[in-house]
């Protein structure tokens, strides 16, 4: 065998070895939902996967599958080190709770984003809260739209490359239902809601939300499970345009890398700024409608708006 051929074979072996060593991350993206620019699960997953694959410089391979994964892409999940679920409630789980529990028992990481932190109570009690430490719950958690000053746990790897705090406007749920062993759940990102920062009180608002005003609320949490795997929940991600906020995007990328069993780089997971054109890529299509063009987020503009009127009739605590 001549020297050139031997060198080519060695290079190929090294490449295959590197590919095999890559961490595998699978995003499960839910179907279209609220309307253009909101709950853009597929576009959001594709944006984050591109950042991981093409911009992070990490040994990682991210794949996006849809809610039909049980029949089309099950083998992809079997190879995953981390699974990120971004959908309405549990729609993209497609009833495969036992299968996902099997992945968790193998030590795979599981992360749920935005509405995906809100399963039906029986599924939360039996499955999801055991995987990630907390879930949203009817008649307990609330879902206002507000400008949060997000404070990141400086002692945790997800804080790398980030300032102590930053602001974003989103539907930030709060008052989560935590697992019984609360001390095992890490408060990765917190914020304190106030009347001045509220812009919309919507369907789940009640006295729990009012009592939570002025108190620190956990918006991203994490666990290191006994099976060796990690779990993360994050309540943000309602507005697609927030992925263009560098710090918002970075804290989520850091969490995805961490939940997949990787070390978060000292400067955080790298990604390029998201342009307005990129923000408008891969948006869900609604028949008979033309998607309005999304603009880049302007948190200062939202802060300059008047606070939402207080729905006092919904804040009365039952006797």
Residue, then its C-alpha position, 0 to 999 in steps of 0.5 A: x500500500x503506497x504512502x498516499x493511500x495509507x494517509x488517506x485511509x488514516x484520515x478517513x478513520x480519524x474523521x469517522x472516529x470524530x463523527x462517532x465521538x460527536x454528541x448527538x442532540x435531537x430537537x422534537x419540534x411541535x406542529x404549528x400553533x398560535x399564529x405567525x411569530x408565536x410558538x414557532x417550534x420548528x423554526x426555533x429548533x432549526x435556528x438553534x440546531x444550526x447554531x450548534x452544528x455550524x457556529x458553536x465549534x463543538x463536537x456536536x450533531x443536532x437533528x430536528x424531528x417532528x411530532x411524527x418521530x415515533x414512526x419516522x425517526x425513532x432510531x435518531x432518538x436512540x442515538x441521542x445524548x440529549x433530547x430537546x422538546x419544544x411544542x404545545x403541551x405534550x403534543x410532540x411526545x405523541x403518547x410515547x411516555x414510556x419510551x422517553x422514560x426508557x431514554x431517561x433511564x439510560x442517562x440521556x438528557x431531557x429538556x422541555x421548552x415553553x409550553x412543553x413544560x405543561x403536560x397533563x397532571x397525570x403525566x407530570x406526576x408520573x413522568x415529566x417531573x421526575x425527569x426535569x424536576x418541575x412542571x407547569x400546573x393548571x390552577x397553580x402556575x400562571x402565564x403572564x407576558x412580562x419583561x423579565x430581568x433574568x438572573x443567571x446562576x453564576x455558579x452553574x456552567x450555563x452562566x458561562x459567557x453571560x452577564x449576571x442578568x439581562x432582559x427579555x419580553x416573553x410569556x414567562x410562566x411562573x409558580x411551577x410545581x416542583x418535585x418533592x425533593x425541592x433541594x435537588x432542583x437547581x434554580x438556573x435562571x430566576x426573575x422577580x415579577x412586578x406590576x410595572x413589568x407586566x404587559x398581558x395577563x391572560x387565561x391562567x392568571x389568578x391569585x397565585x400570580x398576584x401572590x408571586x409578585x415581588x418574589x423570586x421566580x424560577x424560569x429555568x431549572x435543572x436536575x442531575x438525576x440519579x440515573x446519571x442523566x440531566x434534566x432542564x425546563x425553560x418557560x420562555x420561547x413564546x415569541x420567536x423573535x427572542x432567538x435574536x437576543x444574543x443572551x437569551x439564545x446563549x443561555x438556552x444553547x448553554x443549557x442544551x449543551x449541559x443537559x446533553x452531558x457536555x462541558x459548557x465552554x468557558x465563554x459560553x456556546x458560540x453563535x452568530x448574531x441572528x439577522x431579521x432575514x434569518x428570523x423570518x426563515x422556516x416560519x410555519x405556513x398558514x393557508x390563505x394567510x401571508x406571514x407578517x414580517x418579524x422585526x428584531x426584538x426591542x426590549x426597551x420599546x416594550x418597557x416604555x409601554x404602559x403596564x397592563x391593567x390589573x385584573x383584580x376580579x381574577x386575583x381573589x383568593x378562595x376562602 
